[in-house]
């Protein structure tokens, strides 16, 4: 005999079957049939947040760091709209996630019921797939289809909107749900490239004098870093990443030269400027990477798992190959055979010159010997903290200037850096740090957060206090929306509006919310305190650091784009 189940219990059974361990969110009347069922379901946990946006960001961060799927949940109307920004960040940065909204009773949807909103329309443009589930018989199939959409191809968030009576009603003959859903075994499979296309790419890579690998977000999502480095080493090809590709390869590797974006570095932009062939791997060549498509590119071989990304931009010089990045690289290495040594040697002088230029560039950012009282240089903060942070530290810069200054952070391990890029959603780093702590409570996590972004996620300090972990929050505090203020100063004659705040002691705020916190008055004290927190700390800490408002990320010497000298 089959025991009857509520629709909410079927939803939770399916979440568990699909491998979802965490549901992040804020409960409401419409969610209770689902959230109550979680209580009786071992292996799946509800993490409640202070704001739905944080729940969506935590879902996003979980997907980025694990390649697996988590869920976020909200009630109708304002609960759902609060999710949208974080979901948009996951969508634009190709992070898988399961977005659940709970609506009013089916007969009252699109009527003037309390908190009425059309959730499907709200999420349609910022998810891979969005659907209303208005009957209990559709729950299992809808969740299966959603999961496959989220995880297959280019991953991303999907959305299901459940009518309240669909999840609160009893199903007398519920569907059979396996403990481990079979789709989990095949949905992560990725396409391999066409053999003829590989042969053409190999010929061009061998013939090019100065080929460059420009690795995008596909390097992170496909966990392709080691494969890409193997190709770079085989043919002596320099590697740069997009902003979203940071973390896919170690920046300490001698053939890796940093990130190219609208704010790249002097050395990374030189690598692209020198190239006569760009191998764009998992790189959509979007606006962020190409300074809104103003960057001039030579011939391009673009490899992407999503055919719709290939040739959208620079199509006149692009040859496209539909493939997973790792599969493509493996096929190329196999096809090269014994032809690699000649090509590798032919680029020796060029790569040697780039490496020498990189060493000089790196030395130009060294921390000068002095007492360094606050307010501090953000460049000095990043360089000094890298020296004291453990090798496996996960760095999470928030949107705006913290991400730009993180160009000076040496990535020594793959999958040790995440940041909001495509959507640039502020308030990302703190919820992401909490998600990282759930994944591995022992891993050191350093979040670089501007005071503007922290103001947008401040309530989650209480969530951090509940979850715990080796999390160190460093607040780059210039009492302003610094990135925008600096842009105003550069382009509007020094006039500013809407960017400055009154002083806030975020150390005191943190203590009031259950997290240890203090204001740091010099660089040595900051370094010592961060070293303690990340090295052996057993509880989170917030370190409020007054920074030099004159330190401008837009004009910092190491980030000025390369310009070839006229001969």
C-alpha positions in Angstrom: 0.0 0.0 0.0 1.3 3.5 -0.9 1.1 6.0 2.0 -0.5 9.3 1.0 1.8 12.4 0.9 1.2 16.1 0.7 2.5 17.9 -2.4 5.1 19.6 -0.2 6.4 16.3 1.0 6.7 15.1 -2.6 8.7 18.3 -3.4 11.1 17.6 -0.6 11.4 13.9 -1.5 12.4 15.0 -5.0 14.9 17.6 -3.8 16.6 14.8 -1.8 16.5 12.4 -4.7 18.1 15.0 -6.9 21.0 15.4 -4.4 20.0 18.8 -2.9 21.3 19.1 0.6 20.5 22.7 1.4 17.5 24.9 0.9 18.3 28.6 1.7 15.5 31.0 2.3 12.9 32.9 4.3 9.8 31.0 5.3 6.3 32.4 4.8 2.7 31.1 5.0 2.8 29.8 1.4 6.1 27.9 1.9 5.1 26.0 5.0 4.0 22.8 3.3 7.5 22.4 1.9 9.6 23.8 4.8 7.7 21.7 7.4 8.4 18.5 5.4 12.1 19.3 5.6 12.0 18.7 9.4 11.2 15.0 8.8 13.6 14.5 6.0 17.2 13.6 7.0 20.0 14.7 4.6 18.4 18.0 3.7 18.5 21.1 5.7 16.8 24.5 5.7 19.2 27.5 6.3 17.1 30.5 7.0 18.5 33.9 6.2 17.6 37.5 7.1 16.8 38.4 3.5 15.8 36.4 0.5 18.6 37.9 -1.7 21.1 36.3 0.6 19.4 33.0 0.2 19.7 33.2 -3.6 23.4 34.2 -3.4 24.1 31.3 -1.1 22.5 29.0 -3.7 24.7 30.6 -6.3 27.9 30.3 -4.3 27.1 26.6 -3.5 26.8 25.9 -7.2 30.0 27.7 -8.1 32.1 26.0 -5.5 30.7 22.4 -5.8 29.3 22.2 -9.3 26.3 20.7 -7.7 22.9 22.2 -7.0 21.3 23.8 -4.0 17.9 25.5 -3.6 16.5 28.7 -2.5 12.9 29.3 -1.4 10.6 32.2 -0.8 7.0 33.1 -0.3 4.9 35.0 -2.8 5.2 38.6 -3.9 7.9 40.5 -2.0 9.6 37.3 -1.0 9.9 36.3 -4.6 11.0 39.7 -5.8 13.7 39.8 -3.1 15.2 36.6 -4.7 15.5 38.1 -8.1 18.8 39.9 -7.8 20.7 37.0 -6.4 19.1 34.6 -9.0 20.2 37.0 -11.7 23.8 36.8 -10.5 23.7 33.0 -10.7 22.2 33.2 -14.2 24.7 35.7 -15.6 27.6 33.7 -14.2 26.2 30.3 -15.2 25.8 28.8 -11.7 23.3 26.0 -11.2 20.5 26.4 -8.7 16.9 25.5 -7.9 14.7 28.5 -7.3 11.4 27.7 -5.5 8.6 30.2 -5.0 5.3 29.5 -3.4 2.3 31.2 -4.7 -1.3 31.6 -3.6 -3.9 29.0 -4.2 -4.2 28.1 -7.9 -7.7 29.5 -8.3 -6.5 32.9 -6.9 -3.3 33.3 -8.9 -3.5 36.4 -11.1 -6.3 37.7 -8.9 -6.2 40.4 -6.3 -5.1 38.1 -3.5 -2.5 39.1 -0.9 1.0 39.7 -2.2 -0.1 38.7 -5.7 2.7 38.6 -8.3 3.3 36.7 -11.6 6.4 34.8 -10.4 7.0 33.1 -13.7 7.2 36.4 -15.6 9.4 37.8 -12.9 12.0 35.1 -13.2 11.8 34.2 -16.9 14.5 36.5 -18.1 17.0 35.6 -15.3 16.7 31.8 -15.3 17.2 29.1 -17.8 13.7 27.8 -17.3 10.6 29.0 -15.4 7.3 27.2 -14.8 4.1 27.3 -12.7 3.2 24.0 -11.1 -0.6 24.1 -10.5 -1.4 20.4 -10.0 0.1 17.8 -7.7 0.4 15.2 -10.5 2.9 17.5 -12.2 5.3 18.0 -9.3 7.7 15.1 -10.0 7.9 15.7 -13.8 8.4 19.4 -13.4 11.2 19.0 -10.9 12.9 16.4 -13.1 12.7 18.8 -16.1 14.0 21.7 -14.0 16.9 19.7 -12.7 18.0 18.6 -16.2 17.8 22.2 -17.4 19.8 23.5 -14.5 22.7 21.0 -14.8 23.0 20.2 -18.5 24.9 22.2 -21.1 25.8 25.6 -19.7 24.5 25.4 -16.1 22.2 27.9 -14.5 19.3 28.5 -12.2 15.8 27.2 -12.9 12.6 28.3 -11.3 9.4 26.5 -10.2 6.4 28.4 -8.8 4.2 26.1 -6.7 0.5 27.0 -6.2 -0.3 26.8 -2.5 -3.0 24.2 -2.7 -0.7 22.1 -4.9 1.8 21.6 -2.1 -0.7 21.7 0.8 -3.1 19.2 -0.6 -2.8 15.4 0.0 -1.9 13.1 -2.9 -3.5 9.7 -2.3 -1.3 7.9 -4.8 2.1 9.7 -4.8 4.7 8.8 -7.4 7.6 6.5 -6.6 10.7 8.6 -6.0 14.1 6.8 -5.9 16.6 7.6 -3.3 19.1 8.6 -6.0 17.5 9.9 -9.1 19.0 8.3 -12.3 19.3 11.6 -14.1 22.2 12.6 -11.7 24.4 10.0 -13.3 24.2 11.3 -16.9 23.2 15.0 -16.7 26.9 16.0 -16.1 28.1 14.4 -19.3 29.5 17.0 -21.7 29.9 17.0 -25.5 33.2 16.2 -27.2 34.4 18.1 -30.3 34.1 17.2 -34.0 37.3 15.5 -35.1 37.6 17.6 -38.3 37.2 20.8 -36.2 40.0 19.6 -33.9 42.3 18.9 -36.8 41.8 22.4 -38.1 42.4 24.0 -34.7 45.6 21.9 -34.1 47.0 23.1 -37.5 46.4 26.7 -36.6 47.7 26.4 -33.1 50.9 24.9 -34.4 51.3 27.5 -37.1 50.6 30.6 -35.1 53.6 32.6 -33.8 51.9 34.1 -30.8 48.8 32.2 -29.9 47.1 33.0 -26.6 44.6 31.0 -24.5 41.8 33.2 -23.2 40.1 31.1 -20.6 36.6 32.1 -19.5 34.0 30.9 -17.1 33.8 27.5 -18.8 37.2 26.8 -17.2 35.6 27.1 -13.7 32.3 25.5 -14.5 33.9 22.6 -16.3 36.8 22.2 -13.8 39.1 22.4 -16.8 42.0 24.2 -15.3 44.5 21.3 -15.2 43.7 20.3 -18.8 44.2 23.8 -20.0 47.6 24.1 -18.3 48.6 20.8 -19.9 47.9 22.3 -23.3 49.6 25.6 -22.5 52.7 23.7 -21.4 52.7 21.4 -24.4 52.7 24.2 -26.9 54.2 27.0 -24.7 51.1 29.2 -25.0 50.4 32.0 -22.5 47.1 31.9 -20.7 45.0 34.8 -19.6 41.5 34.6 -18.1 38.3 36.6 -18.1 37.2 38.1 -14.9 34.9 35.1 -14.5 37.7 32.8 -15.3 39.8 33.8 -12.3 40.3 30.8 -10.1 40.2 28.3 -13.0 44.1 28.2 -13.2 46.7 29.3 -10.6 48.1 32.8 -11.3 51.4 31.6 -10.0 51.9 29.3 -13.0 54.7 30.7 -15.2 52.4 30.7 -18.3 49.4 32.4 -16.6 49.4 36.2 -16.8 46.2 37.3 -15.0 42.8 38.5 -16.1 41.7 40.6 -19.0 38.5 42.5 -18.5 37.3 46.1 -18.8 39.8 46.7 -16.0 42.6 44.2 -16.7 46.3 44.7 -15.8 49.2 46.1 -17.8 50.6 42.6 -18.3 47.4 40.7 -19.1 46.4 43.3 -21.7 49.8 43.1 -23.3 49.4 39.3 -23.8 46.2 39.9 -25.7 47.6 42.8 -27.6 50.6 40.7 -28.8 48.5 37.7 -30.0 48.0 36.6 -33.6 45.5 33.9 -32.6 43.2 33.8 -29.6 41.9 30.4 -28.4 38.8 31.4 -26.5 37.9 28.5 -24.2 34.5 28.7 -22.4 34.7 32.4 -23.1 31.6 34.2 -24.4 33.6 37.3 -25.3 31.0 39.5 -23.6 31.1 43.1 -22.7 32.9 42.8 -19.4 35.8 40.9 -21.0 36.1 43.1 -24.2 35.5 46.6 -22.8 32.1 46.5 -24.5 33.5 44.9 -27.7 36.0 47.7 -28.3 38.9 45.4 -27.8 40.5 44.5 -31.2 41.1 40.8 -31.6 43.0 38.8 -34.2 41.7 35.4 -35.5 39.7 33.6 -32.9 39.0 29.9 -32.3 36.0 29.9 -29.9 35.2 26.7 -28.0 32.0 26.6 -26.0 29.5 24.1 -24.7 26.7 26.4 -25.7 26.4 26.8 -29.5 24.4 30.1 -29.0 27.5 31.7 -27.5 29.8 31.1 -30.5 30.2 33.9 -32.9 27.8 36.3 -31.2 30.5 38.8 -31.2 33.7 39.0 -33.4 32.0 36.6 -35.8 33.9 37.9 -38.8 37.2 36.5 -37.3 35.8 33.5 -35.4 35.9 29.8 -36.0 33.5 28.0 -33.6 33.7 24.5 -32.0 30.9 23.2 -29.9 32.6 21.2 -27.0 33.2 21.0 -23.4 36.6 22.6 -22.7 38.3 19.6 -21.1 37.1 17.3 -23.9 38.4 19.7 -26.5 41.8 20.0 -24.9 42.1 16.3 -24.5 41.3 15.8 -28.2 43.8 18.5 -29.2 46.6 17.0 -27.1 45.9 13.6 -28.6 45.9 15.0 -32.2 49.2 17.0 -31.7 51.2 13.9 -31.2 54.9 14.5 -31.6 54.6 17.9 -33.3 54.6 19.8 -30.0 58.3 20.4 -29.4 58.8 22.5 -32.5 55.9 24.8 -31.8 56.9 25.0 -28.1 60.5 26.1 -29.0 59.3 28.7 -31.5 57.6 30.7 -28.8 60.3 30.5 -26.2 61.6 34.0 -26.7 58.2 35.6 -26.6 57.0 33.8 -23.5 60.3 34.6 -21.8 59.9 38.3 -22.6 56.3 38.1 -21.1 57.6 36.4 -18.0 60.3 39.0 -17.5 57.7 41.8 -18.0 55.4 40.1 -15.5 58.1 39.9 -12.9 58.7 43.7 -13.3 55.0 44.4 -13.1 54.7 42.3 -9.9 57.6 44.0 -8.2 55.9 47.4 -9.0 53.1 46.4 -6.6 55.2 45.4 -3.7 54.3 46.8 -0.3 56.8 49.5 0.6 58.6 49.2 4.0 56.9 51.6 6.4 54.6 51.7 9.5 51.5 51.8 7.3 49.0 53.5 9.6 45.3 53.6 8.6 43.8 54.7 6.2 45.5 51.9 4.2 46.1 51.3 0.5 43.8 48.5 -0.9 46.7 47.3 -3.0 48.9 46.9 0.1 46.1 45.1 1.9 45.6 42.5 -0.8 49.3 41.9 -1.2 50.0 41.6 2.5 47.0 39.4 3.2 48.0 36.9 0.5 51.3 36.4 2.3 49.6 35.4 5.6 46.6 33.6 4.2 46.9 29.7 4.0 47.3 28.3 0.6 43.8 26.8 0.5 42.1 30.1 1.4 39.0 30.8 -0.6 39.0 34.5 -1.6 35.5 36.1 -2.2 35.7 39.7 -3.3 32.4 41.6 -3.5 31.3 43.7 -6.5 33.1 46.9 -7.3 36.6 47.8 -6.2 37.3 44.8 -4.1 37.2 42.6 -7.2 39.6 44.9 -9.1 42.1 45.1 -6.3 42.0 41.3 -6.2 44.0 41.3 -9.4 46.9 41.5 -7.0 45.9 38.3 -5.2 47.9 35.2 -6.2 45.6 32.3 -6.9 47.7 29.3 -5.9 44.9 26.6 -6.1 42.2 25.9 -8.5 38.6 26.7 -7.3 39.8 29.1 -4.6 38.2 32.3 -5.9 34.6 33.4 -6.7 33.2 36.8 -7.5 30.0 38.3 -9.0 30.8 39.4 -12.6 28.0 39.3 -15.2 25.4 40.8 -13.0 27.8 42.6 -10.6 25.3 42.2 -7.8 26.5 43.9 -4.6 26.0 42.1 -1.3 27.5 38.8 -2.7 30.5 38.1 -0.5 29.0 37.7 2.9 26.3 35.2 2.0 28.8 33.4 -0.2 31.2 33.1 2.7 28.4 31.5 4.7 27.7 29.0 2.0 31.4 28.2 1.7 31.5 27.5 5.5 28.6 25.1 5.1 30.4 23.2 2.4 33.6 22.9 4.4 33.7 24.4 7.9 37.4 24.0 8.2 38.4 25.8 5.0 39.7 29.3 5.6 37.5 31.9 3.8 38.5 35.6 3.3 35.8 37.9 2.1 36.8 41.4 0.8 33.8 43.6 1.1 33.4 47.3 0.5 31.3 49.1 3.1 28.7 49.8 0.5 28.2 46.1 -0.3 28.2 45.2 3.4 25.5 47.7 4.0 23.3 45.7 1.5 23.9 42.4 3.3 24.5 43.5 6.9 21.7 41.4 8.4 23.5 38.2 7.3 26.1 38.8 10.0 23.6 37.1 12.3 23.4 34.2 9.9 27.2 34.0 9.9 27.1 33.9 13.7 24.7 30.9 13.6 26.6 29.0 11.0 30.2 29.8 12.1 33.3 28.7 10.3 36.9 30.0 9.6 35.5 33.1 8.0 37.3 36.5 8.0 35.4 39.5 6.7 37.7 42.4 5.8 35.7 45.6 5.2 37.4 48.0 2.8 35.8 51.0 4.4 36.0 54.3 2.5 32.5 55.4 3.7 31.3 55.5 0.2 30.3 53.6 -2.9 34.0 53.9 -3.8 34.0 52.6 -7.4 31.3 54.9 -8.5 32.7 57.9 -6.6 36.0 57.4 -8.3 34.3 57.2 -11.7 32.5 60.4 -11.0 35.7 62.1 -10.0 37.4 61.0 -13.2 34.6 61.8 -15.7 32.5 64.5 -14.1 35.1 67.1 -13.1 35.4 65.9 -9.5 31.7 66.4 -8.7 30.0 63.6 -6.8 26.5 62.8 -5.8 24.8 59.9 -3.9 28.0 58.1 -2.9 29.2 59.2 0.5 28.1 57.9 4.0 28.5 58.9 7.6 31.2 56.9 9.5 30.2 53.4 10.6 32.1 51.2 13.1 31.5 47.8 11.5 33.4 46.1 14.3 30.9 47.3 16.8 28.0 46.4 14.5 29.4 42.9 14.1 29.8 42.4 17.9 26.2 43.5 18.3 25.1 40.7 15.9 27.1 37.9 17.5 30.3 38.1 15.5 33.7 39.2 16.8 34.7 42.5 15.3 37.1 45.4 15.5 38.5 48.4 13.6 42.1 47.9 12.4 44.4 50.9 12.7 47.5 49.7 10.8 48.6 47.1 8.3 50.7 45.0 10.7 47.8 44.6 13.1 45.5 43.7 10.2 47.9 41.1 8.9 48.4 39.6 12.3 44.7 39.4 13.0 43.8 37.9 9.6 46.5 35.3 10.1 45.0 34.3 13.4 41.5 34.1 12.0 42.4 32.1 8.9 45.1 30.0 10.4 43.5 28.5 13.5 40.4 30.6 14.2 37.3 28.7 15.3 34.8 31.5 14.9 34.1 34.2 12.3 35.5 37.7 12.6 34.8 41.1 11.0 37.8 43.5 10.6 36.9 47.0 9.6 39.7 48.6 7.7 39.7 52.4 6.9 41.2 52.7 3.4 42.7 55.6 1.5 40.0 57.3 -0.5 42.6 58.6 -2.9 43.6 55.1 -4.0 41.8 54.9 -7.3 41.3 51.5 -8.9 40.6 53.2 -12.2 44.0 54.8 -12.4 46.3 52.5 -10.3 49.5 52.1 -12.3 49.4 48.3 -12.5 45.9 48.3 -14.0 46.7 50.7 -16.8 46.1 48.9 -20.1 49.2 48.0 -22.1 50.1 50.3 -25.0 52.8 49.0 -27.4 55.7 51.4 -27.9 56.0 53.1 -31.3 59.2 52.1 -33.1 
